[in-house]
Amino acid sequence: MARINLLPWREELRKEQRKQFTFIAAGSAVLMLMVILYVHLYIGGLITNQNSRNQYLQQQISGVESKIKEIEDLEKQKQQLLARMKVIEQLQQNRPAVVHLFESLAKAVPDGLYLTSVKQSGTNLTIAGIAQSNARVSSFMRNLDHSQWFNNPVLDVIKAQDKGDRARTFVLRVTQASKKEGS
């Protein structure tokens, strides 16, 4: 006898296929959500790690910048100290020059000439005095010019004190020579 299946097998097959499709779709969706969640957590971890590294680098950079500022301050102090040392060294070198200057000035003064004031401004000297004659002033200027401690004597003023008196007052300028070799 022939067997005839009267059950709706196609419908059951469709239901079974829908059930499998739904199960596979739900499984895929859950699997996809798990992958997305894993990727999200992984990238979040990378971002957190990179932020902590950036923060560490910023701390190191600020530490280095403070050290650089300290070094710049030390360089400024060093330059100031070197400038002070240079001034002190120049003063030490010029200290005996004053003695030589006055000694040479005293040797250059001829008889009959008297100095009333000597003013120094840097390397320029302004000398004022009284002389018995113009020839004494001329002799004084020659002596200054021949001295190793003076250069370029220039007479500013020479005039008679009184009409009957032969004495002359004078003002002259001279430049202090730089330190000579062997002196």
C-alpha positions as CSV (number, residue, x, y, z in Angstrom):
1,M,0.0,0.0,0.0
2,A,1.2,3.3,-0.7
3,R,1.9,5.6,2.1
4,I,0.7,9.1,1.8
5,N,1.9,11.6,4.2
6,L,-0.9,14.1,4.8
7,L,1.1,16.2,7.2
8,P,2.1,19.6,5.9
9,W,5.8,18.8,5.7
10,R,6.6,21.8,3.7
11,E,5.2,24.1,6.3
12,E,7.2,22.2,9.0
13,L,10.3,22.5,6.8
14,R,9.8,26.3,6.6
15,K,9.2,26.6,10.3
16,E,12.4,24.6,10.9
17,Q,14.3,26.8,8.5
18,R,12.9,30.0,10.1
19,K,13.9,28.7,13.5
20,Q,17.4,27.9,12.3
21,F,17.6,31.3,10.6
22,T,16.5,33.1,13.7
23,F,18.9,31.1,15.8
24,I,21.8,31.8,13.4
25,A,20.8,35.5,13.2
26,A,20.5,35.8,17.0
27,G,23.9,34.0,17.4
28,S,25.5,36.3,14.7
29,A,24.0,39.4,16.4
30,V,25.3,38.2,19.8
31,L,28.7,37.3,18.3
32,M,28.8,40.7,16.5
33,L,27.9,42.6,19.7
34,M,30.7,40.6,21.6
35,V,33.2,41.6,18.8
36,I,32.1,45.2,18.9
37,L,32.3,45.3,22.7
38,Y,35.7,43.7,22.6
39,V,37.0,46.2,20.0
40,H,35.5,49.0,22.0
41,L,37.1,47.9,25.2
42,Y,40.5,47.2,23.4
43,I,40.5,50.7,21.8
44,G,39.4,52.3,25.1
45,G,42.3,50.6,26.8
46,L,44.7,51.8,24.1
47,I,43.4,55.4,24.5
48,T,43.8,55.2,28.3
49,N,47.3,53.8,27.9
50,Q,48.2,56.6,25.4
51,N,46.7,59.3,27.7
52,S,48.8,58.0,30.6
53,R,51.9,58.0,28.4
54,N,51.1,61.6,27.2
55,Q,50.7,62.7,30.8
56,Y,54.0,61.1,31.8
57,L,55.7,62.9,28.9
58,Q,54.1,66.2,29.8
59,Q,55.5,65.8,33.4
60,Q,58.9,65.0,32.0
61,I,58.8,67.9,29.6
62,S,57.8,70.3,32.4
63,G,60.7,68.9,34.5
64,V,63.1,69.5,31.7
65,E,61.8,73.0,31.0
66,S,62.3,73.9,34.7
67,K,65.9,72.6,34.5
68,I,66.5,74.6,31.3
69,K,65.2,77.7,33.1
70,E,67.6,77.0,35.9
71,I,70.4,76.6,33.5
72,E,69.5,79.9,31.8
73,D,69.5,81.6,35.2
74,L,72.9,80.1,36.0
75,E,74.2,81.3,32.6
76,K,73.0,84.8,33.4
77,Q,74.7,84.6,36.8
78,K,77.8,83.3,35.2
79,Q,77.8,86.2,32.7
80,Q,77.3,88.7,35.5
81,L,80.1,87.2,37.5
82,L,82.4,87.2,34.5
83,A,81.6,90.8,33.9
84,R,82.4,91.6,37.6
85,M,85.6,89.7,37.4
86,K,86.5,91.6,34.2
87,V,85.9,94.9,36.0
88,I,87.9,93.8,39.0
89,E,90.7,92.6,36.7
90,Q,90.7,96.0,34.9
91,L,90.8,97.8,38.2
92,Q,93.7,95.7,39.3
93,Q,95.6,96.4,36.1
94,N,94.9,100.1,36.3
95,R,95.8,100.4,40.0
96,P,99.6,100.9,39.4
97,A,98.8,103.1,36.3
98,V,97.6,105.9,38.6
99,V,101.0,105.9,40.4
100,H,102.8,106.0,37.0
101,L,100.4,108.7,35.8
102,F,101.2,111.0,38.7
103,E,104.9,110.2,38.6
104,S,105.1,111.1,34.9
105,L,103.0,114.2,35.5
106,A,105.3,115.3,38.2
107,K,108.4,114.7,36.0
108,A,106.8,116.6,33.1
109,V,106.2,119.8,35.1
110,P,109.1,122.2,34.4
111,D,110.4,124.9,36.9
112,G,108.2,127.9,36.9
113,L,105.0,126.0,36.3
114,Y,102.4,125.0,39.0
115,L,99.4,122.8,38.6
116,T,96.2,123.9,40.3
117,S,93.9,121.0,39.3
118,V,93.9,117.7,37.5
119,K,90.6,116.2,36.5
120,Q,90.2,112.7,34.9
121,S,87.2,111.6,32.8
122,G,87.9,108.1,31.5
123,T,91.3,108.3,29.7
124,N,91.1,112.1,29.3
125,L,92.8,114.5,31.7
126,T,92.1,118.2,32.0
127,I,95.0,120.0,33.6
128,A,94.9,123.6,34.9
129,G,97.8,125.6,36.3
130,I,99.8,128.7,36.4
131,A,103.0,129.3,34.5
132,Q,105.6,132.1,34.5
133,S,105.6,132.3,30.7
134,N,104.1,130.8,27.6
135,A,107.4,129.0,27.0
136,R,107.0,127.0,30.3
137,V,103.5,125.8,29.1
138,S,105.1,124.8,25.8
139,S,107.9,122.9,27.6
140,F,105.3,121.2,29.7
141,M,103.3,120.1,26.7
142,R,106.5,118.8,25.0
143,N,107.3,116.8,28.2
144,L,103.8,115.3,28.2
145,D,104.0,114.4,24.6
146,H,107.4,112.6,25.1
147,S,106.1,110.7,28.2
148,Q,105.0,107.1,27.6
149,W,101.9,107.7,29.8
150,F,100.4,110.7,27.9
151,N,99.3,111.3,24.3
152,N,98.1,114.3,22.3
153,P,98.4,117.3,24.7
154,V,96.0,120.1,23.4
155,L,96.1,123.6,24.9
156,D,92.6,125.0,25.5
157,V,93.2,128.3,27.1
158,I,96.2,130.4,28.1
159,K,95.7,133.9,29.4
160,A,97.5,136.5,31.5
161,Q,96.3,136.9,35.1
162,D,97.0,140.6,35.5
163,K,98.2,143.2,33.0
164,G,101.4,143.9,34.9
165,D,102.1,140.3,35.9
166,R,103.9,137.8,33.6
167,A,102.1,134.8,35.1
168,R,99.8,133.0,32.8
169,T,96.9,130.6,33.7
170,F,96.3,127.7,31.3
171,V,94.0,124.8,30.8
172,L,95.1,121.9,28.6
173,R,93.7,118.4,27.8
174,V,95.7,115.3,27.4
175,T,94.8,111.6,26.7
176,Q,96.2,108.9,29.0
177,A,98.1,106.4,26.9
178,S,97.3,102.7,27.1
179,K,99.6,100.5,29.1
180,K,103.0,100.4,27.4
181,E,105.1,97.2,26.8
182,G,107.7,96.6,29.5
183,S,106.4,99.2,32.0
